[in-house]
């Protein structure tokens, strides 16, 4: 049985060290979250698997790590300065501010809310009798544009000339480095550039745990191709398939909780010919997990060429007289949202004979801890032997290993279940040769998280078994 509410998961994340409220000892800062010891392991493994899947396992991909702060002209060229905004509405009674389209999503649907024009938002809120989440009133101001970019100043003087922005997306760092990458890496079209990095958006109404925050991490790809030689529909289909496979086959997310959603024509950016999201069925409804594929045409490179005055054309190596501006397909993943979806998807409550256990059924590829070493008791000579086993595993493998001596063995099993550890190794008095009933000397017990089956195994064979 999965979690009945988001509160169950939030509680487990705090209790077990996955995610903590930001700045908690000072009363916190709204909608900021810190990834704890287990959370950072989980998130890092998701990113590592993404990088391995889309960069290391492909011959047509390279990576990049661009700066968060960029020349302000970048954001003028991309259109973020003039048009990167959401519909801001105020409750006239309590003066609280909200994002109008998000208040409407639950009532009229994501697709319908996304295509509303600015002057339609207030009318629709009133027509649908949408109450203020804070005071319950139905008394809204007209919607106005609210730019989502965080502003700051470079240097010691706060003046317009020193104005810079925290990047609202990682994609532009790839576009402005297109010429550098194409030249230094000798890339032939089609090829892609991948990047993982922080982005910042001054969201009007962040919420739903880590689903919508003002600071988040993106895993983005810009895939460049020659539109005269390759049909964009074919590349679009390929990236939809690859994105779905990563979520289902790579991370193990239940496909029944996923769906494709094609953007309506009125939803699309003016330069886009098609975008398809993959959405996850969160406790509050369907929400975007990633853009499986977004066709951006040649808009970005053309804009940066225009604003920078630099030549960003690509020279066809088979025909040096032919120069083109490549078109772009963009798959974009949110590492925070994927981490949240994975936590929700793997959260399981199982009824056993005597009680109920909570278990996080992570795929082995992303489980934050691979194996736990558990001495049966706190006897010094037993702990010493368990530490020998622990040292053997960490020195002969690349596995993440926990060593746990706190509480009864039953409680420790339950604790490891709650953090999703696939295997537990118990070192007992049989291991020491002191109790034949527990097992033969120099053997240990391996417990499987999902089946609960236990197997006795010689220590000499342990590393080989764990690598399987």
C-alpha positions in Angstrom: 0.0 0.0 0.0 1.5 3.4 -1.0 1.4 6.5 1.1 -2.1 7.8 1.8 -0.9 11.4 1.9 2.2 13.6 1.3 2.4 14.1 5.1 3.4 10.4 5.6 6.4 10.9 3.2 7.4 14.2 4.7 7.5 12.6 8.1 9.6 9.7 7.0 12.0 12.0 5.1 12.6 14.1 8.3 12.8 11.0 10.6 15.2 9.1 8.4 17.4 11.8 7.1 16.3 12.2 3.5 15.0 15.9 3.5 15.0 18.5 6.3 13.3 21.9 6.4 15.8 24.6 5.4 17.3 26.8 8.2 15.1 25.0 10.7 16.8 26.1 13.9 16.0 29.7 12.9 12.4 29.0 12.3 13.0 28.0 8.7 12.6 29.8 5.4 9.4 29.1 3.5 9.7 26.4 0.8 13.4 25.7 1.2 14.6 22.2 1.8 18.0 20.6 2.7 18.8 17.1 1.5 20.1 15.1 4.5 22.7 12.3 4.5 20.4 9.8 2.7 18.6 12.4 0.5 21.9 13.6 -1.0 22.9 10.0 -1.7 19.6 9.3 -3.4 19.7 12.5 -5.4 23.3 12.1 -6.4 22.6 8.5 -7.6 19.7 9.7 -9.7 22.0 12.3 -11.3 24.8 9.8 -11.8 22.5 7.4 -13.5 21.1 10.2 -15.7 24.6 11.2 -16.7 25.6 7.6 -17.4 22.5 7.0 -19.5 22.5 10.1 -21.6 26.2 11.1 -21.7 28.6 8.1 -21.1 26.4 5.5 -22.9 26.0 7.6 -26.0 28.6 8.6 -28.7 26.7 11.7 -29.7 26.7 13.5 -26.3 29.1 15.6 -24.3 28.7 17.5 -21.0 29.0 21.1 -19.7 28.9 22.9 -16.4 28.1 26.6 -17.2 28.2 29.5 -14.7 25.1 30.4 -12.8 25.7 34.1 -13.3 25.7 35.2 -17.0 25.9 38.4 -18.9 22.4 40.1 -18.6 22.3 40.3 -22.4 21.9 36.5 -22.4 18.5 36.9 -20.8 17.4 39.7 -23.1 18.3 37.5 -26.1 16.4 34.5 -24.7 13.3 36.5 -24.0 13.4 36.0 -20.2 13.7 39.7 -19.4 10.6 40.7 -21.4 8.3 37.6 -21.1 9.4 35.2 -18.4 6.4 35.8 -16.2 3.4 34.2 -14.5 -0.1 35.6 -13.8 0.0 37.2 -10.3 -3.4 37.9 -8.6 -4.1 39.3 -5.2 -6.9 38.6 -2.8 -8.6 41.9 -2.1 -9.6 40.8 1.4 -6.4 39.4 3.0 -3.9 40.8 0.5 -2.2 37.5 -0.1 -0.7 36.9 -3.5 -1.1 33.8 -5.7 -0.4 32.4 -9.1 -3.8 32.5 -10.8 -3.4 29.7 -13.3 -2.3 27.3 -10.5 -5.4 28.0 -8.4 -7.5 27.1 -11.5 -5.7 23.9 -12.4 -7.6 21.7 -10.0 -10.9 22.9 -11.1 -10.5 23.2 -14.9 -7.4 21.1 -15.5 -3.8 21.8 -16.3 -4.3 22.1 -20.0 -7.2 24.6 -19.8 -5.4 26.7 -17.2 -2.2 26.9 -19.2 -3.8 28.5 -22.3 -5.7 31.3 -20.4 -4.8 34.8 -21.5 -3.8 37.3 -18.8 -7.1 39.2 -18.9 -9.1 35.9 -18.6 -7.6 34.7 -15.3 -9.6 36.9 -12.9 -12.9 36.3 -14.8 -12.3 32.5 -14.6 -11.5 32.6 -10.9 -14.7 34.4 -10.2 -16.8 32.2 -12.6 -15.4 29.0 -11.1 -15.9 30.4 -7.5 -12.3 29.8 -6.6 -11.8 30.7 -2.9 -8.7 32.3 -1.5 -6.6 29.6 0.1 -5.9 31.9 3.0 -9.2 33.5 3.9 -11.8 31.8 1.8 -13.0 35.0 0.0 -13.8 35.2 -3.7 -12.6 38.7 -4.4 -9.7 38.8 -6.8 -7.7 41.6 -8.4 -7.0 41.6 -12.1 -4.0 39.4 -13.1 -0.7 41.1 -13.9 2.6 39.8 -15.1 5.2 38.9 -12.5 8.7 38.2 -13.8 10.2 35.2 -12.1 13.9 36.0 -12.4 15.9 36.7 -9.2 17.9 39.9 -9.5 21.2 40.7 -7.8 24.1 43.0 -8.3 27.7 42.2 -9.3 30.3 44.1 -7.5 30.0 46.5 -4.6 27.8 49.2 -6.2 24.0 48.5 -6.5 23.1 50.2 -9.8 21.5 49.2 -13.0 24.8 48.8 -14.8 25.8 46.0 -12.3 22.5 44.2 -12.5 22.7 40.4 -13.0 20.3 37.6 -12.7 20.4 34.1 -11.1 19.7 31.9 -14.1 16.1 30.7 -14.4 17.2 27.7 -16.5 20.5 25.9 -17.4 19.7 25.8 -21.2 21.2 29.2 -22.1 24.6 28.2 -20.8 24.6 25.5 -23.4 23.5 27.7 -26.3 26.1 30.4 -25.6 28.8 27.7 -25.6 27.6 26.0 -28.8 30.5 27.4 -30.9 33.1 26.4 -28.2 31.8 22.9 -27.9 31.4 22.3 -31.6 35.0 23.5 -32.3 36.9 21.9 -29.4 35.1 18.5 -29.4 34.9 18.2 -33.3 31.2 17.3 -33.0 29.2 16.3 -36.0 25.4 16.9 -36.2 23.3 15.5 -34.7 24.9 15.9 -31.2 23.8 16.9 -27.8 25.1 18.7 -24.8 24.0 17.7 -21.3 24.2 19.8 -18.1 23.2 19.4 -14.4 22.9 22.5 -12.4 21.0 24.9 -10.1 18.4 27.3 -11.4 16.3 29.9 -9.6 12.7 31.1 -10.1 10.9 33.5 -7.8 7.8 31.4 -7.8 4.6 33.2 -6.6 3.1 30.2 -4.9 5.7 27.4 -4.3 4.6 24.4 -2.4 3.8 20.6 -2.3 7.0 19.8 -0.5 9.9 19.8 -3.0 7.7 19.8 -6.1 7.8 23.6 -6.7 10.6 25.6 -5.0 12.4 28.8 -5.8 15.8 27.0 -5.9 15.9 23.7 -7.8 18.2 21.6 -10.0 17.8 20.8 -13.6 19.2 18.0 -15.8 18.9 19.3 -19.3 20.0 18.3 -22.8 20.1 20.5 -25.9 20.3 18.2 -28.9 21.4 19.9 -32.1 20.5 18.7 -35.5 20.3 19.6 -39.2 16.6 20.1 -39.9 17.1 19.8 -43.7 18.6 16.3 -43.3 16.7 15.0 -40.3 13.0 15.1 -39.6 12.3 16.7 -36.3 9.4 14.3 -35.7 11.8 11.4 -35.7 14.1 13.0 -33.1 11.1 14.0 -31.1 9.9 10.4 -31.0 13.3 9.1 -30.1 13.7 11.5 -27.1 10.2 10.7 -25.9 11.1 7.0 -25.8 14.5 7.6 -24.2 13.0 9.9 -21.5 10.3 7.4 -20.6 12.8 4.5 -20.6 15.0 6.4 -18.1 12.2 6.9 -15.7 10.7 3.4 -16.0 13.6 1.1 -16.8 16.4 3.1 -15.2 14.7 4.4 -12.0 12.0 1.8 -11.7 9.1 4.2 -11.5 5.7 2.5 -11.9 4.5 3.3 -15.5 0.9 3.2 -14.2 1.8 6.5 -12.4 3.2 8.2 -15.5 1.6 9.7 -18.6 2.6 11.7 -21.6 0.9 15.1 -22.0 1.2 17.0 -25.3 1.1 20.7 -25.0 -1.8 22.4 -26.7 -1.0 24.9 -29.5 -1.9 27.9 -27.3 0.4 26.5 -24.6 3.5 26.4 -26.8 6.1 29.1 -26.9 5.9 31.1 -30.1 9.0 29.4 -31.5 8.1 25.9 -30.6 6.5 23.3 -32.9 5.9 20.7 -30.2 6.4 19.8 -26.5 5.5 16.7 -24.7 5.8 16.4 -20.9 5.9 13.2 -18.8 3.7 13.7 -15.8 3.5 11.8 -12.5 0.4 11.1 -10.5 1.3 12.9 -7.3 -1.1 12.8 -4.2 -2.5 16.2 -5.3 -2.9 15.2 -9.0 -0.9 15.0 -12.2 2.2 17.2 -12.2 5.1 17.7 -14.7 8.1 15.5 -14.0 10.1 16.3 -17.1 9.8 17.6 -20.6 10.4 14.4 -22.6 11.0 16.4 -25.7 10.6 20.1 -26.7 11.3 21.2 -30.2 12.8 24.7 -30.0 13.6 25.1 -33.8 16.6 27.4 -34.4 15.2 30.2 -32.2 17.9 30.1 -29.4 21.0 30.2 -31.6 19.5 32.7 -33.9 18.7 35.0 -31.0 22.1 34.8 -29.5 23.7 35.4 -32.9 21.6 38.5 -33.3 22.2 39.9 -29.8 25.9 39.0 -29.5 26.9 39.7 -33.1 28.9 36.4 -33.2 28.6 33.8 -35.9 26.9 30.7 -34.5 26.4 28.9 -37.8 27.6 25.3 -38.1 29.8 24.4 -41.1 28.8 21.1 -42.7 32.1 19.1 -42.7 31.0 17.3 -45.9 30.3 20.5 -47.7 32.3 23.5 -46.3 30.2 25.9 -48.4 27.1 25.0 -46.5 26.6 26.8 -43.2 23.4 26.4 -41.1 21.9 27.3 -37.8 21.1 24.0 -36.1 17.7 23.2 -34.8 17.3 22.0 -31.2 15.4 19.3 -29.3 15.3 19.7 -25.6 14.6 17.0 -23.0 14.6 18.6 -19.6 14.4 16.8 -16.2 14.0 18.2 -12.7 16.2 16.2 -10.3 14.2 17.5 -7.3 10.9 16.5 -8.8 12.2 13.1 -9.9 13.6 12.5 -6.4 10.2 13.3 -4.9 8.4 11.1 -7.4 10.8 8.2 -6.7 10.3 8.6 -2.9 6.5 8.6 -3.4 6.6 5.7 -5.8 8.8 3.4 -3.7 7.0 4.2 -0.4 5.3 0.9 0.6 3.4 -0.2 3.7 3.2 -4.0 3.9 1.1 -6.1 6.3 3.1 -8.9 7.8 2.0 -11.7 10.1 2.5 -9.7 13.4 2.8 -6.1 12.3 3.1 -3.7 9.4 6.4 -2.5 8.0 7.2 0.6 6.0 9.7 -0.1 3.2 11.2 2.1 0.5 11.6 -0.3 -2.5 14.3 1.6 -4.4 16.0 0.0 -7.4 19.4 -1.1 -6.4 20.9 1.4 -8.9 19.6 4.4 -6.8 19.2 3.1 -3.2 21.1 5.5 -0.9 22.6 2.6 1.0 23.6 -0.6 -0.7 24.2 -2.8 2.3 24.1 -2.6 6.1 26.4 -4.6 8.4 24.5 -5.5 11.7 26.3 -7.2 14.6 23.7 -9.2 16.5 24.7 -7.7 19.9 26.9 -5.1 21.4 29.5 -7.6 22.7 32.9 -6.1 21.9 34.4 -9.2 20.2 31.2 -9.5 18.0 31.4 -5.8 17.0 35.1 -6.2 16.2 34.3 -9.1 13.9 31.5 -7.1 12.3 33.9 -4.2 11.7 36.2 -6.7 9.9 33.4 -7.6 7.5 32.5 -3.9 7.1 36.1 -3.1 6.2 36.3 -5.9 3.7 33.1 -4.8 1.9 34.1 -1.1 1.6 37.6 -1.9 0.5 36.7 -4.5 -2.1 33.6 -2.8 -3.5 32.3 0.6 -4.4 29.1 0.0 -2.4 27.7 2.5 0.2 27.7 0.6 3.5 26.0 1.4 6.8 27.2 0.0 10.1 24.4 -0.1 12.7 24.5 -1.3 16.3 21.7 0.7 17.9 18.6 -1.2 19.0 17.5 -4.8 18.7 18.2 -6.6 15.5 14.4 -6.4 14.6 14.3 -2.7 15.0 17.5 -2.3 12.9 15.9 -4.4 10.1 12.9 -2.1 10.2 15.1 1.0 10.1 17.0 -0.3 7.1 13.7 -1.1 5.4 12.5 2.5 5.9 15.6 3.8 4.2 15.4 1.2 1.4 18.6 -0.8 2.0 18.4 -3.8 -0.4 20.6 -6.1 1.7 21.4 -6.5 5.4 24.3 -8.7 6.7 24.0 -10.0 10.2 27.2 -11.0 12.1 26.3 -13.3 15.0 27.9 -15.7 17.4 27.9 -18.4 14.8 30.2 -16.2 12.7 32.7 -16.4 15.7 32.3 -20.1 16.0 30.6 -19.8 19.4 27.1 -21.0 18.5 26.5 -23.7 15.9 22.8 -23.2 16.0 23.2 -19.7 14.6 25.5 -20.9 11.8 28.9 -22.2 10.9 32.1 -20.2 11.7 33.1 -17.5 9.3 29.6 -17.3 7.8 27.1 -14.5 7.9 23.3 -14.1 7.2 22.2 -12.0 4.3 18.6 -10.7 4.4 16.8 -9.5 1.3 14.7 -6.3 1.7 11.9 -7.3 -0.6 11.5 -11.0 -0.1 12.6 -11.0 3.6 14.4 -14.3 2.9 17.6 -15.0 4.8 20.6 -16.9 3.5 23.7 -18.2 5.2 26.9 -17.4 3.3 30.7 -17.8 3.9 32.4 -14.4 4.4 34.8 -15.4 1.7 31.9 -15.4 -0.9 30.3 -12.3 0.4 31.8 -9.7 -1.9 31.1 -11.8 -5.0 27.5 -12.2 -4.0 27.0 -8.4 -3.3 28.4 -7.6 -6.7 25.8 -9.7 -8.5 
